[in-house]
Amino acid sequence: MTNTQQPAAGSAAPERFDGFSAEEREAMKEHARDLKTTARRSPRSAKADGEKDVLAKIADMADADRVLAERLHTIIRTAAPDLAPKLWYGMPAYARDGKVVCFFQSAQKFKTRYATLGFSDQARLDDDTMWPTTYALTKLDAATETRVTELVVRAAG
């Protein structure tokens, strides 16, 4: 999409808006592929296949992100075994009844400074009138693992 508005006389030209970044477009394409793949699977194999997909995606990550994602995967699968692993916009995610509850976004995916652990509106984290839904991760020490475990257990409900 291009901004077609004309600048006022004597003012600088408006910034051009090209829409989504290349990374965002790729994430949307991955999401479409994920949906097609999931639709082709039998309901009985979906959980096992989702696990394989998530582990393969984690294995493809850069070292720093891979280490975080592997540990998070273990924490989430242990703390909330009822959440089913699946890919969501090309990211490892964990769902309840097909709806994503939490996900890991590698720093590499969107070329950001740090990886994040995010929670969707399906997570049962509501607390008062405002609460965090995304957490930056730089390493997983014992205290952080404990906090993540608490959040995942609560989110899974």
C-alpha positions as CSV (number, residue, x, y, z in Angstrom):
1,M,0.0,0.0,0.0
2,T,1.4,3.4,-0.9
3,N,0.5,6.7,0.7
4,T,-1.0,8.8,-2.0
5,Q,-1.7,11.9,0.1
6,Q,0.0,15.0,-1.3
7,P,2.3,17.0,1.1
8,A,1.3,20.6,2.0
9,A,3.1,23.3,0.1
10,G,6.6,23.8,1.5
11,S,6.5,20.7,3.7
12,A,8.6,17.6,3.3
13,A,7.3,14.6,1.4
14,P,5.3,12.1,3.5
15,E,7.1,8.9,4.5
16,R,6.2,6.0,2.3
17,F,4.4,3.1,3.9
18,D,5.1,-0.2,2.2
19,G,2.9,-2.4,4.5
20,F,4.2,-5.4,6.2
21,S,7.9,-6.1,6.6
22,A,9.5,-9.1,4.8
23,E,9.6,-11.0,8.1
24,E,5.9,-10.3,8.7
25,R,5.0,-11.4,5.2
26,E,7.0,-14.6,5.6
27,A,5.3,-15.3,9.0
28,M,1.9,-15.0,7.3
29,K,3.0,-17.4,4.6
30,E,4.2,-19.8,7.3
31,H,0.9,-19.5,9.0
32,A,-1.0,-20.4,5.8
33,R,1.3,-23.4,5.3
34,D,0.8,-24.5,9.0
35,L,-3.0,-24.3,8.6
36,K,-2.9,-26.4,5.4
37,T,-0.7,-29.0,7.0
38,T,-2.8,-29.2,10.1
39,A,-6.0,-29.6,8.1
40,R,-4.6,-32.6,6.2
41,R,-3.7,-34.5,9.4
42,S,-6.0,-36.9,11.2
43,P,-7.1,-35.7,14.7
44,R,-5.4,-38.7,16.3
45,S,-1.9,-37.8,14.9
46,A,-2.2,-34.0,15.3
47,K,-0.6,-33.8,18.7
48,A,2.4,-36.1,17.8
49,D,2.9,-34.3,14.4
50,G,2.6,-30.9,16.1
51,E,5.4,-32.0,18.5
52,K,7.6,-33.0,15.6
53,D,6.9,-29.8,13.8
54,V,7.8,-27.7,16.8
55,L,11.0,-29.6,17.5
56,A,12.0,-29.3,13.9
57,K,11.4,-25.5,14.0
58,I,13.4,-25.2,17.2
59,A,16.3,-27.3,15.7
60,D,16.5,-24.7,12.8
61,M,16.9,-21.8,15.1
62,A,20.2,-19.9,15.8
63,D,22.1,-21.3,18.8
64,A,21.0,-18.7,21.4
65,D,17.3,-18.9,20.4
66,R,17.5,-22.7,20.1
67,V,18.8,-23.1,23.6
68,L,16.0,-21.0,25.0
69,A,13.3,-22.6,22.9
70,E,14.4,-26.2,23.8
71,R,14.3,-25.4,27.5
72,L,11.0,-23.6,27.2
73,H,9.6,-26.5,25.3
74,T,10.6,-28.8,28.2
75,I,9.2,-26.5,30.8
76,I,5.8,-26.0,29.0
77,R,5.4,-29.7,28.2
78,T,6.1,-30.6,31.8
79,A,4.1,-27.8,33.5
80,A,1.1,-28.0,31.1
81,P,1.0,-31.4,29.4
82,D,-2.5,-30.8,28.2
83,L,-1.3,-28.0,25.9
84,A,-0.7,-29.3,22.4
85,P,2.5,-28.2,20.6
86,K,1.9,-26.7,17.2
87,L,3.4,-24.1,14.8
88,W,1.7,-20.7,14.8
89,Y,3.0,-18.1,12.3
90,G,6.1,-20.3,12.0
91,M,6.7,-20.1,15.8
92,P,6.6,-22.9,18.4
93,A,3.3,-22.6,20.2
94,Y,1.2,-24.5,22.6
95,A,-2.6,-24.7,22.3
96,R,-5.7,-25.7,24.2
97,D,-8.5,-27.1,22.0
98,G,-6.7,-25.8,18.9
99,K,-6.3,-22.2,20.3
100,V,-2.9,-20.9,21.1
101,V,-2.2,-20.2,24.7
102,C,1.5,-19.4,24.6
103,F,4.3,-19.2,22.1
104,F,8.0,-18.6,21.6
105,Q,9.2,-15.9,19.2
106,S,12.9,-16.2,18.4
107,A,14.9,-13.0,18.2
108,Q,16.1,-14.1,14.8
109,K,12.6,-14.4,13.3
110,F,11.9,-10.7,13.3
111,K,15.4,-9.5,13.8
112,T,14.8,-8.2,17.3
113,R,17.1,-7.7,20.2
114,Y,15.7,-10.6,22.3
115,A,13.5,-13.6,22.1
116,T,10.1,-13.5,23.7
117,L,7.6,-15.8,25.5
118,G,4.1,-14.6,24.6
119,F,0.6,-15.4,25.8
120,S,-2.6,-15.0,23.8
121,D,-6.0,-13.9,25.0
122,Q,-6.7,-17.6,25.6
123,A,-4.2,-17.6,28.5
124,R,-5.8,-17.4,31.9
125,L,-3.5,-14.6,33.1
126,D,-6.1,-11.9,33.6
127,D,-5.2,-9.8,36.6
128,D,-7.0,-6.6,37.4
129,T,-7.2,-4.2,34.5
130,M,-3.7,-4.6,33.0
131,W,-1.2,-7.4,32.8
132,P,1.8,-8.3,30.7
133,T,1.3,-10.7,27.8
134,T,4.9,-10.9,26.4
135,Y,8.1,-11.4,28.2
136,A,11.6,-10.8,26.9
137,L,14.0,-13.6,27.4
138,T,17.8,-13.4,27.4
139,K,18.6,-16.5,29.4
140,L,16.8,-19.1,31.6
141,D,18.3,-19.3,35.0
142,A,16.6,-21.1,37.9
143,A,14.5,-18.1,39.0
144,T,13.3,-17.4,35.5
145,E,12.4,-21.0,34.9
146,T,10.4,-20.9,38.1
147,R,8.6,-17.8,37.0
148,V,7.9,-19.2,33.5
149,T,6.6,-22.4,35.1
150,E,4.2,-20.5,37.3
151,L,3.0,-18.4,34.3
152,V,2.4,-21.5,32.1
153,V,0.5,-23.4,34.8
154,R,-1.7,-20.4,35.4
155,A,-2.1,-19.7,31.6
156,A,-3.1,-23.3,30.9
157,G,-5.7,-23.1,33.7
